[in-house]
Amino acid sequence: MKSFLKLTFIPLVALFILACNKEGNSYKYGPFSIQNDTTALINGDMGNRIEKQFNNLMEDYPNIKLLNFGECPGSKNDEAMMDAAKIMANSGIKTHLPSDAIIESGAVDLFLAGKTRTREVGSKIGVHAWSSGNKSATDYAVGHEEHDLYINFYIFCGYSTEEAEELYYFIINAAGPDNMHYMTQEEIDEFNFIKP
């Protein structure tokens, strides 16, 4: 009986420790997970802690050079996402959309920060106007300072000022905050989303 309890109890404790560790990593890295020593995957929403979670990932896996995307509906805090994106860009990390990837909203901005940006046929890129409370991007006139955060971010990603403005105004006019426009291949080409 003693031996039976020992054989049952030890595996249960081990499973409990593994489960806690998995949840700890989920909290530590948020939507990021490790595929191998040089490749990470982002899958899911980006929350307010995205910058900290990305920093944790890079501390534990400093050789990450590629970020693959899964199903990423966007960000809950665009400024935090942009801070994480800038760290990623300054680390020289490439971004890639596998054929089953679906990126939307703020996840599109994270993708654009890649050193190189590649995409497989079948992946989807969804854009729309941002909203804050009861105001959306299109409630502000062209040239209003509320647009600067995004335009400056696209300039950081390598677009000229004119290209950044064209991309930004295309995005916010493509669909309202409660809708999503999935970019056509022509639009993806026009706005230079792919950068091998």
C-alpha positions as CSV (number, residue, x, y, z in Angstrom):
1,M,0.0,0.0,0.0
2,K,2.8,2.4,0.9
3,S,4.6,1.7,-2.4
4,F,1.3,2.2,-4.3
5,L,0.8,5.6,-2.7
6,K,4.4,6.5,-3.4
7,L,4.0,5.5,-7.1
8,T,0.7,7.5,-7.4
9,F,1.8,10.5,-5.4
10,I,5.1,11.2,-7.1
11,P,3.7,11.4,-10.7
12,L,0.9,13.6,-9.4
13,V,3.3,16.1,-7.8
14,A,5.4,16.1,-11.0
15,L,2.3,16.9,-13.1
16,F,1.3,19.7,-10.8
17,I,4.8,21.2,-11.0
18,L,4.8,21.0,-14.8
19,A,1.3,22.6,-14.9
20,C,2.4,25.4,-12.7
21,N,5.6,25.9,-14.8
22,K,3.5,26.1,-18.0
23,E,1.2,28.7,-16.4
24,G,4.2,30.6,-15.2
25,N,5.7,30.8,-18.6
26,S,2.4,31.9,-20.0
27,Y,2.4,34.7,-17.5
28,K,6.0,35.5,-18.1
29,Y,5.9,35.5,-21.9
30,G,2.2,36.3,-22.6
31,P,1.4,35.5,-26.2
32,F,4.9,34.4,-27.0
33,S,6.2,30.9,-27.0
34,I,9.5,29.3,-28.0
35,Q,9.7,27.1,-31.2
36,N,13.5,26.6,-31.0
37,D,16.6,28.5,-29.8
38,T,16.3,31.1,-32.6
39,T,12.5,31.1,-33.3
40,A,9.5,32.3,-31.3
41,L,5.8,32.3,-32.0
42,I,3.3,34.9,-31.1
43,N,-0.3,33.7,-30.8
44,G,-3.1,35.6,-29.2
45,D,-3.8,39.1,-27.9
46,M,-1.1,41.5,-26.8
47,G,-2.0,43.1,-23.4
48,N,-0.6,45.9,-21.3
49,R,2.4,43.8,-20.3
50,I,3.6,43.0,-23.8
51,E,6.8,44.9,-23.5
52,K,7.8,43.2,-20.3
53,Q,6.8,39.8,-21.7
54,F,8.9,40.4,-24.8
55,N,11.9,41.5,-22.6
56,N,11.5,38.3,-20.5
57,L,11.6,36.2,-23.6
58,M,14.7,37.9,-24.9
59,E,16.4,37.6,-21.5
60,D,15.8,33.9,-21.5
61,Y,16.3,33.3,-25.2
62,P,18.8,36.0,-26.5
63,N,19.4,34.2,-29.8
64,I,15.8,34.7,-31.1
65,K,16.1,36.0,-34.7
66,L,12.7,35.1,-36.1
67,L,9.1,35.7,-34.9
68,N,6.4,33.6,-36.5
69,F,2.8,34.7,-36.2
70,G,-0.2,32.6,-35.5
71,E,-3.7,34.0,-34.9
72,C,-3.2,37.4,-33.5
73,P,-6.2,39.6,-33.1
74,G,-4.3,42.7,-32.0
75,S,-3.2,44.7,-29.0
76,K,-5.0,46.2,-26.0
77,N,-2.4,48.9,-25.6
78,D,-0.9,50.2,-28.8
79,E,1.8,52.2,-27.1
80,A,3.0,49.1,-25.1
81,M,2.9,47.1,-28.3
82,M,4.9,49.7,-30.2
83,D,7.6,49.7,-27.4
84,A,7.9,46.0,-27.7
85,A,8.0,46.3,-31.5
86,K,10.9,48.8,-31.3
87,I,12.8,46.4,-29.0
88,M,12.2,43.6,-31.5
89,A,13.3,45.8,-34.5
90,N,16.4,47.0,-32.6
91,S,17.3,43.3,-32.0
92,G,17.2,42.6,-35.7
93,I,14.4,40.1,-35.5
94,K,12.7,39.0,-38.7
95,T,8.9,38.5,-38.9
96,H,7.1,35.8,-40.8
97,L,3.5,34.9,-41.6
98,P,3.0,31.2,-42.2
99,S,0.1,30.2,-44.5
100,D,-2.4,29.8,-41.6
101,A,-1.5,33.1,-39.8
102,I,-4.2,35.7,-39.2
103,I,-2.9,39.0,-37.9
104,E,-5.2,42.0,-37.2
105,S,-5.0,45.5,-35.9
106,G,-2.0,46.0,-33.6
107,A,-0.5,42.7,-34.6
108,V,-0.1,44.1,-38.1
109,D,2.1,46.9,-36.6
110,L,4.2,44.4,-34.8
111,F,4.7,42.5,-38.0
112,L,5.8,45.7,-39.8
113,A,8.6,46.2,-37.3
114,G,10.5,43.1,-38.5
115,K,14.0,43.4,-39.9
116,T,12.7,41.4,-42.9
117,R,9.0,40.6,-43.4
118,T,8.0,37.5,-45.2
119,R,4.6,35.9,-45.9
120,E,3.2,32.6,-47.2
121,V,0.1,32.5,-49.4
122,G,-3.0,32.0,-47.4
123,S,-2.1,34.2,-44.4
124,K,-4.4,37.1,-43.7
125,I,-3.6,40.7,-42.8
126,G,-6.6,42.6,-41.2
127,V,-6.6,46.4,-40.7
128,H,-9.1,48.9,-39.3
129,A,-9.4,52.2,-37.5
130,W,-8.3,52.3,-33.9
131,S,-10.6,53.6,-31.2
132,S,-10.2,55.2,-27.8
133,G,-13.3,55.3,-25.7
134,N,-16.1,56.7,-27.9
135,K,-13.8,58.3,-30.5
136,S,-12.2,56.6,-33.5
137,A,-9.2,57.5,-35.6
138,T,-11.4,58.9,-38.4
139,D,-13.1,61.3,-36.0
140,Y,-9.8,63.3,-36.0
141,A,-8.9,65.5,-39.1
142,V,-6.0,64.6,-41.3
143,G,-2.9,66.1,-39.7
144,H,-4.3,66.0,-36.2
145,E,-1.7,65.1,-33.5
146,E,-3.7,62.0,-32.5
147,H,-2.4,60.4,-35.7
148,D,1.3,61.1,-35.0
149,L,1.9,58.1,-32.8
150,Y,1.1,55.7,-35.6
151,I,2.7,57.7,-38.5
152,N,5.9,58.0,-36.5
153,F,5.9,54.3,-35.8
154,Y,5.6,53.5,-39.5
155,I,8.5,55.9,-40.2
156,F,10.5,53.9,-37.5
157,C,9.6,50.7,-39.5
158,G,11.4,52.1,-42.6
159,Y,8.6,54.0,-44.4
160,S,9.3,57.5,-45.7
161,T,7.0,60.2,-44.1
162,E,4.8,60.2,-47.3
163,E,4.6,56.4,-47.4
164,A,3.9,56.3,-43.6
165,E,1.0,58.8,-44.0
166,E,-0.4,56.9,-47.0
167,L,-0.3,53.6,-45.2
168,Y,-1.8,55.0,-42.0
169,Y,-4.7,56.8,-43.7
170,F,-5.4,53.7,-45.8
171,I,-5.5,51.5,-42.6
172,I,-7.9,53.8,-40.7
173,N,-10.2,54.3,-43.7
174,A,-10.3,50.6,-44.7
175,A,-12.8,49.6,-41.9
176,G,-14.3,51.1,-38.8
177,P,-13.2,50.0,-35.3
178,D,-15.8,47.3,-35.1
179,N,-15.0,45.8,-38.5
180,M,-12.0,44.4,-40.2
181,H,-10.6,44.7,-43.8
182,Y,-8.4,41.9,-45.0
183,M,-5.9,43.3,-47.3
184,T,-5.8,42.1,-50.9
185,Q,-2.5,41.0,-52.5
186,E,-2.5,44.3,-54.5
187,E,-2.8,46.3,-51.3
188,I,0.0,44.2,-49.6
189,D,2.2,45.0,-52.6
190,E,1.2,48.6,-52.8
191,F,2.1,49.3,-49.2
192,N,5.4,47.2,-49.2
193,F,4.3,44.8,-46.5
194,I,6.8,42.2,-47.6
195,K,10.5,43.1,-47.2
196,P,12.7,40.0,-47.9
